[in-house]
């Protein structure tokens, strides 16, 4: 059975779905690497972030400085501080250094009792600290433009190379002090705080952030999954259920199902745009973006099933749709038989996939034959090519004829 991935919480902009963020455009390599090694939750609101911390994630990546304001409870800052001092790991990285202010940073260091001071802002060459030689997951040499830190020797992950000088096309070179470093890590209570000051999200920084977050340098090998993933959620009404997520039906949309034996459909995610081109991408738009639905989406976000922070569509000053992303990997979604319309049973044998497109599933060979004659042979190659929208058009035309 596949080993469960660790949970990573990304604390970026907490201004609600659609808040402006530099993370996705600046750090695609880092995001891809983290998603490949972990189950990732990126809360869109302060409440969702506080709820995510209650799941005791492997680490929290803080990529926006706003969370470090307002330390008084019940602020996200206070919840983050408690998470770290009771054993959690926080890594400051990504666009954080581009958007932070020196006075805010100094207040943060003081409040958290971190032995750090802001250093220079420059590019130069660094080498791995001598106390970390032999750490195979970290590059030995590291050239980066960064917000540097002054920190005690035992907190420095990288140090300036011998004779290091600032590198700039504009300013004259100068010597770099030995205690000014781009990556530091220090204890805080029973936990740790790491800092990667890279201001360009360069690819060379990705393995360093993975190491600070306690994630493996290499992607874990993929193994067959014994069953689909389930999540224990509490609905806004207070009702509790164990649910699973999958795609199916006509049109082929996302569904939330009761995972109990004989369970029924819990909810269909109403789609306001065509199905995505790539099923594994997991993105969709939902018209359920009203305030009354936010608690539902935040609960699914809390358990790591969806990310509700991928953008809003506005009309006449009101939210009309929300861009969402299902975080459950394709191999862990409940499967729908495209022949008879049944869903998998929890603990039962997994439905087989079409050997060509791998996008449709069947409970029996007879259902597969029936679907092939009725519809699937017309769209199989389109699905194999990832052209889900085109396949949907063919399906609708076939149904209308």
N, C-alpha and C positions, 0 to 999 in steps of 0.2 A: 504494500500500500504506500502511496506517496506520502512523504513526510510533510507535515503542515508547514507552510512558510511562516517566518516570523512577521509580526505586525510592525510596520513603520508608519508613523504619523508625520505628515508634512504640514507644518504650520506656516502658511503663507498669508495672503490677505484674508482677513476675517470680516469682510464687509458685505457678506451675503453673496449668493450666486451671481456671477458676472462682474464682480469687483475687479478693477484693473490690476493686473499682475505681470511682472516681467519674467516669471519663472519658466513658463513653457517655452517662450521664444529664446531665452538665454541659455537654458540648461537642458537641451534635449538628450544629450548623452548621459548625464547624471540621472535624469528621470527614467530613461530606458533601463539603465543598469539597476536602479533600485526596484523598479517594477518586476524585473526578471528574477530578483532574489527574494522578494518580500510581498506580502499583502499590504497594499498601500491605501491609507485613508488620508484624504486631504479635505478637512472640514472647511465649510464655507462661512460658518458663523461662530461666535464665541461659545455658545451653548454646545454646538456640535463638537468643538475642540475639547471642551472640558469633559464631555461624555467620552470622547475617544481616549483621553488619558486614563479613564477608569478601567480600560481594557489592558493596562500595563504593557504598552508597546515595547519592542526591543529598543527603539530609539525614537526621538523626535527631532526632525530636521527643521530648524527655524530659519526661514528664508526671507522673512520680512520683519523689520525691527519694531513695528507698531505693537506687537504682542508684549514687548518688554516695558510698556508704560503701565501706570496704574497697578502697583503691586498689591494694594489692599484687596482682601477677599470680597466678593467671590469672582474676581477678575480672572481672565485666562492666564495672566502673568502669575498670580498667586497659585493657581492650580498647577502651572508648569514648575514653579519653584518647589512645591510640595512633591511633585512627581520625581524631580531630580534628587532632592535631599533625602528621599526615602529609597534611593537605589536606582533611579532611572538615568538614562543617557540622553543628553541634549547635544546636538551638533549645529553650530551656527555656520551657514554656508550659502551658496547660491547668490542671489542678488542682494543679500542682507547688507554687505559692506557698501554697496552702491547707494543705499538709501538711508543709512544710519547717520546720526549726528553725533559729533564728539561728546557733547555734554550729556546726551542720553546714554552713551556707552559708558562714560565714567560713572554715572549714577547706577547703572546696571552692575558694573564691577564691584562697586562699594556695597550695594544691597545684597549681592550674592557672595561677598567676601572672596572674590577671585583676585589672585595676585598678579593682575595684568594691568598694563598701561598701553594706550595707543602709541604706535610708532609711526614710521614714515609711510608714504604711499608711493610705491615705485616698483619697477621690474628689475630683477637680478637673478643670479643663479644660486641655488641652495643645494645642500647635501643632507642626507638622512643623518639625524643625530647619532653620535657614536654609541649611545646606550640602546639604540634600536637596530644596530647592524645585525643582519641575520633575519630580520623580519621580511620574509620573502614577498609578502603581499604589498609592500610599499616600494615605489621606485627609489633607487639610490640617489639619482640626480633629479632636480626639479627646478625648472626655470618658469617664473610666473610673475605677473603684475598683480600686486596685492596690497591690501591694507595690512601693514605689519603690526605685530604686537611686541611689547617688551614684557618678558615673562621669566620666571626663575628657570634655571638650567634644566631642572627635572621636568619642566612642563613643555620644553621645546621639542617638537617632533622633527622639524627641519631647522638647519642653521645656515648662515651665509657660507658659501664656498670660500676657500682661501683666496684672499685678495679681491673679494666680491665688490663690484662697483655698480652703481645705478646705471640702467640702460635706457636711454631716451633719445628720440630723434629731435627733441626740442631743447631739452636742458642739458647742461654740462654734466659729465659723470662726476660722481663723488663716492667716497668710501662708504660702505654700509656697516653700521655698528654690529658687533657680534651678537648682541642680545636682541636684535630686531629680526623677528621670524614670521613666516606666513601661516604656520600651523602650530597650534598649541592645544594642550589638553591638561586639565587640572581636576582634582577631586572637589566635590561640593557635597558636604554631608556624606551620605552613603553612596551617592552617585557620581557622575562625571559630566564635565562640560568641555566640549571640543570646539575649536574655531578654525575655519579655513577661510582666509581672507582674500582668496582669488576673486578679482572683480570682473573677470571675463568668462567665468565658468568654462575654463579650458579643459580639454579631455584629460590632460595629465592629472587633473585634480580629482577626477572621478574615483580612482582606486583609493585615494586618501580619505575621501568622505565615506566610502564604503567601510574602510578600516575603522574610522572613528565611530561609525554607527554599529560596529560589530557584525557586519555582513561579509560573506565570503567574497574573495576576489574573483573566483570562478563561479559561473552559473551552475546551479545544482542540476544533475542529470534528471531528465523527465522519466517518470515511471508510470505504469498504468494506474489509473485511479479506480479504487474498488467501488466507489459509489459517488453520488453527487453531494455537493456541499449543502449543509443546512444551517439556518440561522435562527436563534431565539429572539423574537422581537415582541415589543409591547406596542399595540396600536394606540392612537390618541384616545380611544374610548376606555383604555385600561386592559383590554382583552389581550391575552398572550397566546402566541402560536409559534410553532417551529415551521419555518417556511423554506422553500427552495426557489431558485430563479431559473427560467429557461425561456427559449423562444419557440414559437409554433403557432399553429392555427392559420386561418386565412382572413385578413392578411397576416403575414408572418411577423408577429410582434412579440414583445416581452410579456411574460406572465409571472405572477407570484403565486405559488401553490402551497397548500397545506401539506407538509411532509408526513403527517400522521397516516397510518394505514387507512385506505379508503378516503383520504383527504380530498377536498374539493378546491376549485379555483378560489383564491383569495382576492386577487386583483389583476386586471389587465392594464398595463401601462399604455395609456392612450397616446397614440403616435400622431404628431402633427406634421411630420415630414416622412419621406420614404425611408424604407429600411436602409441601414448602412451598407456600403459596398463590401465591407469586410466584417464578418460576424465576430471575429476575435477582437475587433476594436472596441466593441461594446457600447458605442455611443448612439444616442437617440435623442429626439426631442419629445417632450411630454407637454400636453396641454394642462396637466394637473399642477399648475404653478401658482395656484391661488394660495392665500395665506392659510386657509384651512387645511391645505395639503402639506405645508412645510413641515409640520411635526412628523408626518408619515415619512417624508424623504429624509429628515434628520435621523430618524430611528434606523432606517436602512443604511444611512451613512455611518451611524455609530457602530454598527456591527460589521462594517467593512463590505457591505454588499453593493453599494452604489456610491458614486461621487456626485453630489448635487451642485458642484461649483463650476460648471463649464459654460456659463453664459446664459443670458436672458434675451428674449425677444420682447420688445415693448411696442405697444400701440396705444396712442392717445393717453400716454402717461401711465398705462397699466401693464403689468406683466401678462403676456398671453401664452408664452411657452418657456420652458426651461431646458437647456441643453444638459443632458445627464450622461453618465458613463457607468455601465455595469462593470464592477471590479472582479467579479467571479470569473476565473479562467474558463475557457470553452470546455475543457475536459472535466470541470467540476459543476457544470450546469445540468439541471434535470432535462432529460431528452423527451421529445414529442415524436410519436410515430406518424410519419407523413402519409402512411397508408390508411390506418383506421382512426387516427386522432387520439389514441390513448397516451397518457403520460407514464413515465417509469414509476415503479413503486420503490420506496425507500428500502434498501437492503436486498432488492431483487437483482436479477441479471441485467446488466446494462444493454440498452438497445444498440444494435449494430449500425455502423455508418455506411453510406454509399462509398464503395471503394474508389470511385473516380473523383467526386467533388468533395467528399468528407463533410458535406454540409447538411445532409438529410439523414434521418435515423429511422429505423424500422424495428418493430417488435418480432417480426417473422419474415421469412423469405417470401411468403405469399403476399404479405403487405407490400414488400418491395417490388414484386412483379406487378401487382395491381397499380401501384403509383407510377411505375415506369411507363406502362401502357397509357395511363390516363393523362399524365402531365410531365413526369420527371425527365423523360428522354428529350423533351424540347428545351429544357433549361439546365441540364446537367453541366454542359460545357461552360455555360455562362457562370454558373456557381463556382466551377473549378477555377475560372479566371478572376473570381472575386467580384463579378458584376451583378451584385444582388439587386440593384435597382432595375437593370435591364431584365433580369429574370422575373421580377415582379410585374413588369409591363407585359411580358409574354404570358404569364399566368392569368392576369386579368383579361387579356384579349381572348385567351383560350376559354375562360369561364363564360365570357359573354357570347361566344360563338355557338 
